[in-house]
Amino acid sequence: MNLTKIEKYKKYVENGIYQSSTFEKLADRYSQQEGESISHFDIIINSSRANRIYRDGIAYKCIVDYGRLPKKSAISNNQLVFYREVMTKHVDGIKAGDIVEFAHKPYEERKAHLLLKTIETRDGYDLSIMQACNSELKWVDDDGSIYSTPCLFFSNSRSNFGNKDDKIMAVPDGRRQVIVQKNERTEKIKRDMRFMFGGSVFKVIDFDTVSDDGIVNLNLIDDLFNSATDNKELGIADYYNNVAEYSVTILNGSYVSFEESQTLQLNVEVKNRGVVIDSPALSYSVSDNSIATINESGLISPQKRGHIFAFVTFKNVSAQIEVNITETVTHNYTVEIDGDSSLKVKSSKTYSCIFRRNGEVIPDKSIFSLTSDDGVSPTDLAVIVVQDQLSNTCTIKAGEKTGYIWLHVKNDNQLIKNKIRIQLKPLF
């Protein structure tokens, strides 16, 4: 059937019903043919009758029915009462285990549904069955984070999805069955793990994670509520002493200012319950990338002068620092040596120094040294007997000979330097 005929037949499929009995028979006939023939699904899914399901926020056209499921789905009579069939395009990759959102009418609120089984049919379609999720499975994961996923919560034995040989999982009185999506987290669920539903606590006594149907079946039994470990308000069992309490601290402080010709490396400390985490996976961002950028290691590189905030995040915990980027300024660094320019032989004197930037005193550490009068070679006329970096002072003791020496001083990075010439005089 060509596209012209498809468009012609589409007008008969409106408001969810066939408006022509003749067309209904033709559509059914086409659906039974082999080869490249058009099926009634091809026409319906391109009409206003088509439904939509949403997976990860993306809409997919489908056909959802509320009647009995087709015999070819191989679903037991016990299940026909509860589940909806969904016909989707095979190319869309909708499959068992997917969590989708669906509302039968556009104005209704979409609800989470779990696809329980998918069967590939001919003509490029898949037949799935799904049920609206009626609860949330919540627990504290291995890393201390809270994980929550929509689930099906049963108090009877009316489901068998995921079990071998299509056998129904027995759920005696006092027990519950839960069906969840099979993923990296749910595959870690083991026996004796505890969950809360409606304020009551249940413990896992059996589970099936080896099924290829994309779902996990859990069999639960009643367990006692423990106020020391279970959080009834959040509905999470074994919450206390297991949930993470992360803190993120930027060690550079809450405010920093530097020039546009410089860069700034953020130093970050992450703790969980007061214990430092080694090599945490951090994410960085800035409030305005036109003023400065920040790389994956937390290095801030200015683009121009301005004011921004830099953010660092670990899981769902963040910290920020205010950053002011200023105009590049040429600074004048100096160091002044305070002390006499003469020293008598066999005597001692103390000298001090002051570091300044643009005339203002700055803290820095001093390194004193002595040379002969040529300013380079060592001297035997005097020695430094005491040197104190905290007070930026040194004490020189002269020998028995007269002459001249140089007292040198520099800071730790050796960028600020100065010297004075000292005469060693006789005692009388």
Secondary structure, 3 states (H helix, E strand, C coil): CCHHHHHHHHCCEECCEECCHHHHHHHHHHHHCCCCCCCHHHHHCCCCCCEEEEECCEEEEEEEECCCCCHHHCCCHHHHCCCEEEEEEHHHCCCCCCEEEECCCCCCCCEEEEEEEEEECCCCEEEEEEEECCEEEEEECCCCCEEEEEEEEECCCCCCCCCHHHCCCCCCCCEEEEEEECCCCHHHCCCCCEEEECCEEEEEEEEECCCCCCEEEEEEEEECCCCCCCECCCCECCCCCCCCCEEEEECCCCEEEEECCCCEECCEEEEECCEECCCCCCEEEECCCCCEEECCCCEEEECCCEEEEEEEEECCEEEEEEEEEECCCCCCEEEEEECCCEEECCCEEEEEEEEEECCEECCCCEEEEEECCCCCCCCCCEEEEEEECCCCEEEEEECCCCEEEEEEEEECCCCCEEEEEEEEECCC
